[in-house]
C-alpha cells in the first residue's frame, strides 16, 4: 500500500467505501510495529484510538463528522491528553498521567481527529537531535544511524515513516522546522500567540509554539485552522480572527522575497544545501517573484541571545519539578534540601541540567544586567530590524539547518556545536514571526534538504499559499 500523503485522499477513499477508520488505524498500527527500531513513539494509544475510530466512523456514516475525520495524528510527548501519560521524555515525569487535556488536543478531538500516540522528543524539548530523551534517541527513517533533528524528532519521523498522517510538535527555537527539514517533511511554526499553549509542558514560555508536521501544505493549513484562535486559558493567545487558510491556498501572488545574505554566505552552510537554495532562488525569479539579497548584520547575536533567554525561562519553569510538587521523588533524602537536590539530580538528564544551570546563572544577582537584560535588548533589536525588512518585502528566505542530518552521537558531546545548529531557525523564534520549512529534494547521499520562509506576524495565510505554489 502506498503512503497516505493527505487527508483529502483518505477522506475520498472513506467516502467511496474503500476504507474505514478501524482499517486505517490497523494499517498505522502495523507501520508503527514495522518501524519500532526508529523509536519514534514513547507510547501507542491502542485502546483510546480504537474507541475513537469506531465513534468517528459512526459519525462519518451519519454525515456528522468533523473537519479532521480520517486524520490519524501523533502528539509530541509534552502535550497533555487527559487520562494519558505525558512525560516530556524525562525520567522526572515518568508515569505521570495528565488530569486534563491541552487546548490543542481538545480542538483535535472536537474535529474528530484520531490521536494514535505520544511521540519521542528531546527531554523537556531541549535539544536539536532527539538524543537527550530518557527513552533513547530516535532514528531517521532514511538511515536509522542518523538523527531526525529535534526536539520534535519523533513527530517528524512518525510522518516520514508513514506511522501517522500528521503530527504535532512544539517549536521553541526550530524544534518543528529542523526535524521536518531532516526528515523531508513540511514543518510550520505559527506566529507566537496564534495557537494556545495551555496544557503544553513549558520550556521557554515566551518562545514555545505548537506547530504541525505534515506531508502536504493542505494538511498544515487545515490543522492551523483548527488549532488557532483565542483561548480563555491562555492570555498570550491572540484574539485575532482565524482566516480560512484552506480556502485561500490557491491564491498565491507574486512575492517580493528577501534573501538573508549572511545565511547563504555562512561558512557553516553545507555546499549541497547552498546549491539547492541558489537553484530555488533562480526558479523563483523565473516564476516572476522578485528576489533580492539583504544584509542582516545581527546574525552572530541570534544564538547567544536565544540561549540566554530560553535557559533563563527554563530555569524558572522547571523549578516546579522539585520532588514535592511534581514528578520524580527521591525516597532516601534526610532533609528538604537534600530531597530537592537528589530528586532533581536523578530526574533530569544532562542537557536539561546544563540549561537550568546556565539559566540560573544569567538570572543571578550581578549577572542579570550583563546577560539577561542585554539579551532582551538584543531581542528587541532583532524584532525591530525584521519589522523594517517586512516594510519592503513579503517573505524572507534562509536555510533551515546548516547541514543535512548527522550521525547519532557525533555532536552530542559538544553543546556549542549543537547550539550553533540553531543559527538559522532561532531568528523567527526571537521575533515571534511565522516560519515554514519546506522540502527541497535530496543530496547525493539521498538525505533530505530544506528551505525556510519567514512571513510577517499573523500572515500564515500568505505563507501557506506561497508554500503550496512553491511545492507544486
Secondary structure, DSSP 4 states (H G I P E B T S, - for coil): -PPP--HHHHHHHHHTTS--HHHHHHHHHHHHHHTGGG--EEEE-HHHHHHHHHHHHHHHHTT---TTTT-EEEEETTB--TTSB--TT-GGGTTPBPSS--HHHHHHHHTT-EEEEEE--SGGG--SSS-S-TT-PPPPSS-TTB---SSSHHHHHHHHTTSSSEEEEEESSSTTHHHHHHTT-EEEEPPTTSB--TTB--S-TTT-EEEEEESSHHHHHHHHHHHBS--TT-TTS--SPPP-TTTTTT-----EEEEEHHHHH-TTS-HHHHHHHHHHHHHHHHTT-EEEEE--TTHHHHHHHHHHHHHHHHHHHGGG-SSSSSS---S--SSHHHHHHHHHHHHS-HHHHHHHHHHHHHHSTTTIIIIIIHHHHHHHHHHHHHHHHHHH-SEEEE-S-SSS--BTTSSTT-HHHHHHTTTTTHHHHHHT--EEEEEEEE-TTS-EEEEEEEESTT-HHHHHHHHHHHH-
